[in-house]
Amino acid sequence: MFHLGMWRERMRNALTAMAEGRTPEPPPPLERQDEFNDAELANGIGTPLADAAARSDHLLAEIIGLYEKLGERPFQWYRWTNSTDAVLANSYTHPRTHMFTYLVENGDPEGASQLFETAAPEMEAATENLAVHATARYNVACARVLQGRVDEALKELQAAFAKRAELRAHAAKDSDLAPLRDDPRFQEMVKTESRL
């Protein structure tokens, strides 16, 4: 929760800057993200879970308020190029990714899968066709792999790649998709990245 709160704080600060007509500070470089997160988490040791959760929820409310004021605008946040995708990725998709991993590691693969299975249709029903929808479909593919539903996982990946071809490179090394690595259909899907 401390980690989510820190990322929500960065998003809140960036949206605040935009609302005030200033240039938002970019997030930490992607190639240094793990190093950055590790250093930051060390500062959060000892923060009570209830305090971290309350802070994260408060920041989410601020993000929602800022988004309601700003609406969708051009906004660069890693691969996201508009405020809608960036906010959804930061405060909807990102927490679910961590919860998915936690549930899998703690013996609840069905609960983990359910997080992604419900998130994709909820997001698609709530918003127009956005780049972040591809991430939601990709996450469903990870859930389907966990369930042993390989054919369905491949269909979800195909849908994700159709919206965001750059996900192919990530899929090729994603440990959640490791059971697909020997499947010729998967191999063909991820190698076509070089042709795009």
Helices and strands as residue ranges (DSSP letters): H 2-19, G 30-32, H 33-43, H 49-70, E 74-77, E 80-82, H 83-88, I 89-93, H 94-105, H 109-126, H 131-146, H 150-163, H 167-173, G 175-180, H 184-191, G 192-195
